[in-house]
Amino acid sequence: MEKTKAISEALDGLAECGHGIVKLAEALKRYYAADDAEPPKKKNAAKKKEVPRAEAVPSEPQPEPKPEYSKEYVRKLLADVANNGHREKVKDIIQRHGANSLSQIDPGEYAAIVKEAEVLVHA
């Protein structure tokens, strides 16, 4: 009986960790995808504490989806980088992606552009 209780407590703790990771992932997704003019919306739904079943857990890790960025977010990030003395490097980033301006770039390229620009932010 004591062993069953310990296993149950361990599974409850594991489930709580999973919920925390999901909350963190959702918050990060909202942060990076949010339009600067529109603040993130809060969910008012009541939270239910559910313990996932063992068969619901995938046996192999699934690849992480690429983050999606809005044009406004990318434009603001590039403007901030350019205003911090990296104007020529910002132009180079845009040209490496086959365009002369951000409006000519495929939105699928935004993640790569953000990655390159964040390197300059921390430089």
Backbone as numpy.savetxt, mean C-alpha at the origin, in Angstrom:
# Nx Ny Nz CAx CAy CAz Cx Cy Cz
-6.97 -31.70 28.88 -7.78 -30.50 28.88 -6.92 -29.24 28.88
-5.84 -29.27 29.66 -4.96 -28.13 29.76 -4.28 -27.85 28.42
-3.93 -28.90 27.70 -3.29 -28.77 26.40 -4.25 -28.14 25.40
-5.51 -28.53 25.43 -6.52 -27.99 24.52 -6.72 -26.49 24.77
-6.73 -26.10 26.03 -6.89 -24.69 26.37 -5.70 -23.87 25.84
-4.50 -24.38 25.98 -3.30 -23.69 25.51 -3.32 -23.54 23.99
-3.74 -24.60 23.31 -3.83 -24.54 21.85 -4.88 -23.53 21.42
-6.01 -23.52 22.11 -7.09 -22.58 21.80 -6.62 -21.14 21.98
-5.91 -20.87 23.08 -5.40 -19.52 23.33 -4.38 -19.12 22.26
-3.54 -20.05 21.86 -2.55 -19.75 20.82 -3.24 -19.43 19.49
-4.29 -20.17 19.17 -5.02 -19.90 17.93 -5.74 -18.56 17.98
-6.29 -18.22 19.15 -6.93 -16.91 19.30 -5.91 -15.79 19.09
-4.72 -15.96 19.66 -3.67 -14.96 19.47 -3.25 -14.84 18.02
-3.16 -15.96 17.34 -2.81 -15.96 15.91 -3.87 -15.25 15.09
-5.13 -15.49 15.42 -6.22 -14.82 14.70 -6.17 -13.31 14.92
-5.87 -12.87 16.14 -5.76 -11.44 16.42 -4.61 -10.82 15.62
-3.49 -11.52 15.52 -2.36 -11.02 14.72 -2.77 -10.87 13.26
-3.50 -11.84 12.75 -3.97 -11.77 11.36 -4.86 -10.57 11.13
-5.77 -10.31 12.06 -6.65 -9.15 11.92 -5.84 -7.86 11.95
-4.81 -7.82 12.80 -3.96 -6.63 12.87 -3.22 -6.39 11.57
-2.74 -7.45 10.95 -2.03 -7.33 9.67 -2.98 -6.84 8.58
-4.20 -7.36 8.58 -5.18 -6.91 7.58 -5.49 -5.44 7.77
-5.67 -5.00 9.01 -5.94 -3.58 9.28 -4.79 -2.71 8.79
-3.57 -3.14 9.06 -2.39 -2.39 8.64 -2.32 -2.30 7.12
-2.56 -3.41 6.44 -2.52 -3.42 4.97 -3.58 -2.50 4.39
-4.78 -2.51 4.96 -5.85 -1.63 4.47 -5.50 -0.17 4.70
-4.91 0.15 5.86 -4.53 1.53 6.15 -3.44 2.01 5.19
-2.45 1.16 4.92 -1.39 1.53 3.98 -1.93 1.72 2.57
-2.85 0.86 2.17 -3.45 0.98 0.86 -4.21 2.30 0.73
-4.99 2.64 1.78 -5.72 3.92 1.74 -4.75 5.10 1.72
-3.66 5.00 2.47 -2.70 6.10 2.54 -2.07 6.37 1.18
-1.64 5.32 0.50 -0.96 5.51 -0.77 -1.89 5.74 -1.94
-3.14 5.36 -1.82 -4.07 5.53 -2.92 -4.98 6.73 -2.73
-4.94 7.35 -1.58 -5.88 8.44 -1.28 -5.54 9.68 -2.10
-6.57 10.32 -2.55 -6.44 11.60 -3.23 -6.20 12.65 -2.15
-5.27 13.57 -2.36 -4.95 14.57 -1.35 -6.14 15.45 -1.00
-7.03 15.65 -1.95 -8.18 16.50 -1.71 -9.27 15.78 -0.93
-9.23 14.48 -0.89 -10.28 13.71 -0.24 -9.68 12.89 0.90
-10.06 13.18 2.18 -9.52 12.41 3.29 -10.06 10.99 3.29
-9.32 10.04 3.87 -9.79 8.65 3.89 -11.09 8.53 4.68
-11.96 7.65 4.22 -13.25 7.46 4.87 -13.13 6.38 5.93
-13.81 6.61 7.05 -13.80 5.63 8.13 -14.95 4.67 7.95
-14.71 3.43 8.30 -15.76 2.43 8.23 -16.51 2.44 9.56
-17.82 2.45 9.49 -18.63 2.44 10.70 -19.21 1.07 10.99
-18.85 0.11 10.22 -19.39 -1.24 10.40 -18.88 -1.83 11.71
-19.74 -2.56 12.37 -19.35 -3.22 13.61 -18.35 -4.32 13.28
-17.33 -4.41 14.10 -16.29 -5.40 13.85 -16.66 -6.69 14.57
-16.55 -7.78 13.87 -16.82 -9.09 14.43 -15.50 -9.82 14.57
-15.35 -10.49 15.67 -14.14 -11.24 15.90 -14.40 -12.68 15.46
-13.74 -13.05 14.38 -13.91 -14.39 13.84 -12.58 -15.13 13.87
-12.65 -16.38 14.15 -11.47 -17.22 14.13 -11.47 -17.96 12.80
-10.44 -17.74 11.96 -10.42 -18.42 10.66 -10.24 -19.92 10.83
-10.84 -20.65 9.95 -10.71 -22.10 9.98 -9.39 -22.50 9.34
-8.89 -23.64 9.73 -7.58 -24.10 9.25 -7.57 -24.26 7.74
-8.69 -24.72 7.14 -8.71 -24.92 5.70 -8.81 -23.61 4.92
-9.13 -22.51 5.61 -9.22 -21.21 4.94 -7.85 -20.59 4.71
-6.83 -21.08 5.40 -5.49 -20.55 5.27 -4.82 -21.20 4.06
-4.35 -20.39 3.08 -3.71 -20.99 1.90 -2.40 -21.65 2.29
-2.08 -22.75 1.61 -0.85 -23.48 1.93 0.37 -22.80 1.34
0.20 -22.05 0.25 1.32 -21.34 -0.36 1.06 -19.84 -0.27
2.10 -19.05 -0.02 1.90 -17.60 0.03 1.52 -17.07 -1.35
0.53 -16.18 -1.34 0.09 -15.59 -2.59 0.91 -14.34 -2.86
1.19 -14.03 -4.13 1.97 -12.82 -4.43 1.20 -11.58 -4.01
1.94 -10.59 -3.50 1.31 -9.35 -3.06 0.88 -8.55 -4.28
-0.32 -7.98 -4.24 -0.75 -7.16 -5.36 0.04 -5.85 -5.39
0.27 -5.35 -6.60 1.00 -4.10 -6.72 0.12 -2.96 -6.22
0.71 -1.99 -5.51 -0.10 -0.88 -5.06 -0.53 -0.03 -6.26
-1.72 0.55 -6.16 -2.21 1.41 -7.22 -2.17 2.85 -6.72
-1.61 3.74 -7.54 -1.47 5.14 -7.18 -2.31 5.99 -8.12
-2.87 7.06 -7.57 -3.64 7.98 -8.40 -2.68 8.94 -9.10
-3.15 9.49 -10.20 -2.32 10.46 -10.93 -2.02 11.67 -10.04
-2.99 12.07 -9.24 -2.81 13.23 -8.36 -1.70 12.97 -7.32
-1.69 11.74 -6.78 -0.67 11.40 -5.79 0.72 11.44 -6.43
0.85 10.83 -7.61 2.14 10.78 -8.30 2.58 12.20 -8.68
1.64 13.01 -9.18 1.96 14.38 -9.56 2.47 15.17 -8.35
1.80 15.02 -7.20 2.21 15.75 -6.00 3.59 15.29 -5.54
3.82 13.98 -5.55 5.12 13.45 -5.13 6.23 13.97 -6.03
6.01 13.93 -7.36 7.04 14.43 -8.29 7.26 15.93 -8.12
6.19 16.68 -7.86 6.34 18.12 -7.64 7.17 18.39 -6.38
6.90 17.63 -5.32 7.68 17.80 -4.09 9.15 17.48 -4.31
9.42 16.42 -5.06 10.82 16.04 -5.34 11.49 17.11 -6.19
10.78 17.60 -7.20 11.34 18.63 -8.08 11.62 19.91 -7.30
10.73 20.27 -6.40 10.91 21.50 -5.61 12.01 21.37 -4.57
12.46 20.16 -4.32 13.57 19.95 -3.39 14.91 19.81 -4.11
14.99 20.35 -5.31 16.26 20.40 -6.02 16.54 19.25 -6.97
15.54 18.45 -7.29 15.76 17.30 -8.17 14.94 17.42 -9.45
14.76 18.64 -9.94 13.92 18.87 -11.11 14.40 18.07 -12.34
15.69 18.06 -12.60 16.22 17.33 -13.76 16.04 15.82 -13.59
16.19 15.33 -12.38 16.01 13.89 -12.14 14.55 13.49 -12.33
13.64 14.37 -11.97 12.20 14.09 -12.18 11.92 14.01 -13.67
12.50 14.94 -14.44 12.32 14.90 -15.90 12.88 13.60 -16.47
14.03 13.16 -15.95 14.64 11.90 -16.41 13.74 10.70 -16.10
13.14 10.70 -14.92 12.23 9.60 -14.55 11.08 9.52 -15.53
10.48 10.65 -15.82 9.33 10.68 -16.74 9.75 10.23 -18.14
10.90 10.71 -18.60 11.37 10.34 -19.93 11.76 8.86 -20.02
12.28 8.28 -18.93 12.61 6.85 -18.93 11.36 5.99 -19.08
10.23 6.55 -18.73 8.97 5.82 -18.87 8.26 6.17 -20.17
9.01 6.77 -21.11 8.52 6.97 -22.46 7.59 8.14 -22.67
7.75 9.21 -21.89 6.86 10.35 -22.05 7.59 11.65 -21.72
6.91 12.74 -22.08 7.45 14.06 -21.75 6.70 14.69 -20.58
5.55 14.11 -20.24 4.78 14.61 -19.11 4.05 13.44 -18.46
3.62 13.64 -17.23 2.94 12.59 -16.49 1.64 12.17 -17.15
0.96 13.10 -17.77 -0.33 12.77 -18.40 -0.18 11.80 -19.58
1.03 11.64 -20.10 1.27 10.72 -21.21 1.69 9.32 -20.74
1.83 9.14 -19.44 2.31 7.87 -18.90 1.13 6.98 -18.54
1.27 5.70 -18.85 0.27 4.70 -18.51 0.19 4.57 -16.99
-1.03 4.58 -16.42 -1.17 4.45 -14.97 -0.53 3.19 -14.39
-0.31 2.18 -15.19 0.37 0.98 -14.72 1.83 1.23 -14.36
2.38 2.34 -14.84 3.77 2.70 -14.57 3.92 3.52 -13.29
2.81 3.96 -12.70 2.88 4.85 -11.54 3.64 4.23 -10.37
3.47 2.94 -10.12 4.16 2.31 -8.99 5.67 2.39 -9.16
6.16 2.16 -10.36 7.60 2.24 -10.62 8.10 3.67 -10.48
7.29 4.62 -10.93 7.68 6.04 -10.82 7.74 6.45 -9.36
6.75 6.04 -8.58 6.74 6.37 -7.15 7.96 5.77 -6.46
8.31 4.56 -6.81 9.48 3.90 -6.21 10.75 4.70 -6.51
10.89 5.14 -7.76 12.08 5.92 -8.13 12.08 7.28 -7.44
10.91 7.91 -7.35 10.83 9.23 -6.73 11.08 9.17 -5.23
10.63 8.09 -4.59 10.85 7.97 -3.14 12.33 7.84 -2.82
13.11 7.27 -3.72 14.54 7.20 -3.52 15.12 8.63 -3.45
14.61 9.51 -4.32 15.09 10.89 -4.33 14.62 11.67 -3.09
13.44 11.32 -2.58 12.95 12.00 -1.37 13.89 11.74 -0.21
14.40 10.50 -0.14 15.26 10.12 0.97 16.73 10.38 0.69
17.04 10.98 -0.46 18.45 11.23 -0.83 18.96 12.50 -0.16
